Every structure is written in C-alpha cells, then in structure tokens.
Amino acid sequence: MKTKNALILVLTAFIWGTAFVAQSVGMDYLEPFTFNGVRSLIGGVALLPCIALLQMLNKKGNGESKAGGGNIREDRKNLVFGGIACGLLLFAASSLQQVGIQYTTAGKAGFITACYIVIVPVLGIFLKKKTGVKVWAAVVMALAGLYFLCMTEKFTVGKGDLLIFVCALVFSVHILVIDYFSPKVDGVKMSCIQFFVCGIASLPFMFLLETPQIGAMAAGWIPLLYAGVLSCGVAYTLQIIGQKNVNPAIASLILSLESCFSVLAGWVVLGERLSMRESLGCVLMFAAIILAQLPEKEKGAEQA
C-alpha cells in the first residue's frame, strides 16, 4: 500500500471525526433527512468548480481526461453507475444511522457503525479479496480499541442497535463498491454524482416526514457548510481517491480512526475529558493501523 493513499485515508477519517461537532450542532436546527439532504447537495455543488478546474488543467497538460484509459462510453457508464450506486448506498447508510441513533446511545452507535472494519474483510472473502493474518489481527485489535473508546455502559441490543448494524452493513458495501469503481473512473466526478444522488433521494423523505424551513437552514448555515463542503465534498472525495488500488480491509481499518479523531476533537475543541478507558481505546486503534501497514513477508506481499 502506498504511503500517499494511507495519508489520504487518515485525512478523510480526521475530517469525518471532527465533523461530528458540526453534525451535532446542525441537528439543533434541522431534522435528519433535511440535514443529510441539504449537506449532500452542498457537497455536490462544491465539487463542480473542482471538476471544471481539473478538466481545464488536463486540457493544458497532456490532453488525457479519461480516468480508466479505455473506451470512453465504458468509462462514462462506469462513472454514472458507480456514482448512482454510491449515492444510494450513502443515502441508505446515513439515514439508518440518523434514525437509529434516536433509539440508542451515541457511544453504542459509534461502536456498531465502525464494525464495518470486520464486515468488510468478511464480505471480501466472497468477492475473492485476500486478507492476510496480519490484517485480521489488526481488525481484532481495532475492534477492541473501538469497544474501549465507544462503550461506557453494558451492551444490550435494542431497536436502534439493529438499525445501526444494518447501517454498518450498508457502509461496508459502500466501501467495496468504491473499491470496485475507483480504479475505473474519475474519483472527483463519481463523488459529485454520489452527493447529488444522495441529496435528491433525501428530498421525498424530507418533505413527507419533516417540515424543512429556509429560516432554520439559514440559522444553521455554519454547520451545514462545514458538513457539506468538508465532510461531504472533501472527505468522501478523498475516500474515493485514497481507496484506489488499496485492499478494502486495510482502507476500512484506517477510516475507523474517525472514532478516535471524534473523541480527540471533543477533548481539544470542546474541552471534554478523555478517560483512561478512552485513551486505551485510541492507543489500541492507532497500534492496529500501524500493524496493518507493516510490510508483509514475501509470500503475502501482494495482500497489502
């Protein structure tokens, strides 16, 4: 795995982790489907000038604008299909998370959502994605770290927990879909399509189940912009770029650092105290990521 890809995915996890503050504040002004829908549309709009700039730079360079380097029609088909698939999966996962978190604690929601670090390599087995013993060891270590980091009460399973678990399943499929399409398409363009699809899919639920108000959107413009431009526009695009040609199991491990960064952000920005239990969880998770990045022996070198 290239160091560049690892750093991009760490930056993605950092933005997602710090964006929890914006999402929490945003929910004071807007309901779940309204917040998710509006921030997704903002993310899509924010990427339009980026796409225009990149196309202009490509024309001034070597004139190559195709990501896949193959048939133009096939590249376009992959781009559209990949963007729609990612957008629908993102909509389903984020909606399940927003609804589920109303019936469970934030700590349990964070722990169960991050279980995609186990689900991704398990699903990868059926897709013939090789995952070495070292990566499985890192997954177990990271899962233990997440438990110490997120769980502060006895673990019981309720309605919200089941919804969050389905959310984790959908996020796992989302990671695998990105793994499939990212080498074939322009990551920024696919990300842009993803957000518009997610935003448009939110509209019917927003108007049928909620009462969106322009005044509330205006009042919560700061968290909306932060979540839309950074968490959506920047971070999800970095995820697509960073996952290119990377083992999805390792990518999911790095992305799970989101939980660590959210706790650390609360400590630094909001002055929340970091307990010994949470500190141990952070240490275990960082150790798991380092373990996953260590060079394999010659036989398993290609797995990482």
Secondary structure, DSSP 8 states (H G I E B T S, - for coil): --HHHHHHHHHHHHHHHHHHHHHHHHTTTS-HHHHHHHHHHHHHHHHHHHHHHHHHHHHHTTS---SS-S-HHHHHHHHHHHHHHHHHHHHHHHHHHHHHGGGS-HHHHHHHHTTHHHHHHHHHHHTT----HHHHHHHHHHHHHHHHHH--S-----HHHHHHHHHHHHHHHHHHHHHHHTTTS-HHHHHHHHHHHHHHHHHHHHHHH----HHHHHHTHHHHHIIIIIIIIIIIHHHHHHTTTS-HHHHHHHHTTHHHHHHHHHHHTS-----HHHHHHHHHHHHHHHHHHS---GGGGGG-
